[in-house]
Amino acid sequence: MLYACAGGVLVTFFLCVYACARVGKLLNSVKGLDWDTVATLTGDIGTIKKSIQTLNNRINGLNSPKLNDELLRYAMKQQDNVTDIKKNLGG
């Protein structure tokens, strides 16, 4: 039981050191960032997000059952038109 507790403490200690190292790395990477840059990045991300949502809506619209039904009706109408033309030509 003592070894399990000691192992748990060691794992916790190493996870804490790892978290501190990651936070330090993050702070060093954003050191030169000012508020204008953050505002610009936020606006760019919003624009990209809106573009992706629009594209996804267009893609989802192409797969809608209503569009598939319209395409099927159009194909059947075209088939009927071709059949009518053949009947008129055959005389």
KAUR-V415475 format. One record per backbone hydrogen bond with DSSP energy under -1.0 kcal/mol. CO is the residue of the C=O (numbers start at 1). NH is the residue of the N-H. If there is no record, write none. Layout:
CO,NH ; CO,NH
This chain:
1,5 ; 2,6 ; 3,7 ; 4,8 ; 5,9 ; 6,10 ; 7,11 ; 8,12 ; 9,13 ; 10,14 ; 11,15 ; 12,16 ; 13,17 ; 14,18 ; 15,19 ; 16,20 ; 17,21 ; 18,22 ; 19,23 ; 20,24 ; 21,25 ; 22,26 ; 23,27 ; 24,28 ; 25,29 ; 26,30 ; 30,33 ; 34,38 ; 35,39 ; 36,40 ; 37,41 ; 38,42 ; 39,43 ; 40,44 ; 41,45 ; 42,46 ; 43,47 ; 44,48 ; 45,49 ; 46,50 ; 47,51 ; 48,52 ; 49,53 ; 50,54 ; 51,55 ; 52,56 ; 53,57 ; 54,58 ; 55,59 ; 56,60 ; 57,61 ; 58,62 ; 61,64 ; 64,68 ; 65,69 ; 66,70 ; 67,71 ; 68,72 ; 69,73 ; 70,74 ; 71,75 ; 72,76 ; 73,77 ; 74,78 ; 75,79 ; 76,80 ; 77,81 ; 78,82 ; 79,83 ; 80,84 ; 81,85 ; 82,86 ; 83,87 ; 84,88 ; 85,89 ; 86,90
